[in-house]
Amino acid sequence: MYQSFEELEVWKRACQLAVRLYGLLTDCRDYGLRDQMQRAAVSVASNIAEGSERGGRDFARFLAIARGSAAELRTQLYIAARIGIIQENTMRELVEETKQIAKMLFALAQFLKTEL
């Protein structure tokens, strides 16, 4: 299967998303929303890593938490675009990436259920 969470494509994409979001929000003065968005983005990758290291049923549970964080971030992206923190086209691109990551998380969780 895999040796470490660093090999998982979903983890790599979640990390890339978090790094991109940090870059986009560098000059954002809405510190509350910025911090919330950054925490949600980091939470996706972090929960994948933590669950992977715990293994077993815990992994599937942490993948569900990561999916929840991706949905939280998606909501915050919609809000950020509506209040002018990020551009509409950037929001659409990032929303699509969060949806793809969520699908990957769901598929990985389904796979784990067959392996347990």
C-alpha positions in Angstrom: 0.0 0.0 0.0 2.2 2.8 1.3 5.0 3.3 3.8 4.3 6.8 5.1 1.6 9.5 4.8 4.2 11.6 2.8 3.6 9.2 -0.1 -0.1 9.8 -0.2 -1.2 12.0 -3.1 -4.1 13.4 -1.1 -1.7 14.5 1.7 0.6 16.2 -0.9 -2.3 18.1 -2.5 -3.7 19.1 0.9 -0.2 20.5 1.8 0.0 22.4 -1.5 -3.5 23.8 -0.9 -2.5 25.1 2.6 0.7 26.6 1.3 -1.1 28.3 -1.5 -3.7 29.7 0.9 -1.1 31.1 3.2 0.5 32.9 0.2 -2.9 34.3 -0.9 -3.7 35.6 2.5 -0.4 37.1 3.4 -1.7 40.7 3.2 -5.2 40.0 4.4 -6.2 42.3 7.3 -9.3 40.3 8.3 -7.3 38.4 10.8 -10.2 36.3 12.1 -11.2 34.9 8.8 -7.6 34.6 7.6 -6.6 32.6 10.7 -9.7 30.4 10.5 -9.0 29.6 6.8 -5.4 28.9 7.5 -6.3 26.6 10.4 -8.9 24.7 8.3 -6.4 24.2 5.5 -3.6 23.0 7.7 -6.1 20.7 9.5 -6.8 18.8 6.3 -3.2 17.7 5.8 -2.6 17.3 9.6 -5.5 15.0 10.1 -4.4 12.8 7.2 -0.9 12.5 8.7 -2.2 11.9 12.3 -4.7 9.3 11.2 -2.1 7.5 9.0 0.3 7.2 11.9 -2.4 5.9 14.2 -3.7 3.4 11.6 -6.6 1.1 11.7 -10.1 2.5 12.4 -8.5 5.7 13.7 -7.3 6.5 10.2 -10.8 6.3 8.7 -12.0 8.6 11.5 -9.3 11.1 10.9 -10.0 11.1 7.2 -13.6 12.0 8.0 -12.3 14.9 10.2 -10.1 16.0 7.3 -13.1 16.0 5.0 -15.0 18.2 7.5 -12.1 20.6 7.5 -12.1 20.7 3.7 -15.9 21.6 3.8 -15.2 24.2 6.4 -12.5 25.8 4.2 -14.8 25.6 1.2 -17.4 27.6 3.1 -14.8 30.2 4.1 -13.6 30.5 0.5 -17.1 31.4 -0.6 -17.4 34.0 2.2 -13.9 35.4 1.4 -14.8 35.9 -2.2 -18.1 37.6 -1.4 -16.4 40.1 0.9 -13.5 40.8 -1.5 -10.6 39.0 0.2 -10.0 36.7 -2.7 -11.0 37.0 -6.4 -13.9 35.0 -7.7 -11.8 33.0 -10.1 -9.3 32.1 -7.4 -12.2 31.1 -5.1 -13.6 28.8 -7.8 -10.3 27.1 -8.4 -9.7 26.6 -4.7 -13.2 25.3 -4.1 -12.7 22.8 -6.9 -9.4 21.7 -5.3 -11.1 21.2 -1.9 -13.8 19.1 -3.6 -11.2 16.9 -5.3 -9.4 16.5 -2.0 -12.6 15.6 -0.3 -13.4 12.9 -3.0 -9.9 11.5 -2.6 -10.3 11.4 1.2 -13.7 9.6 0.8 -12.2 7.1 -1.6 -9.3 6.4 0.7 -11.7 5.9 3.7 -13.8 3.5 1.6 -10.6 1.5 0.7 -9.6 1.3 4.3 -13.0 -0.1 5.2 -12.4 -3.0 2.9 -8.9 -3.6 4.3 -9.9 -3.6 8.0 
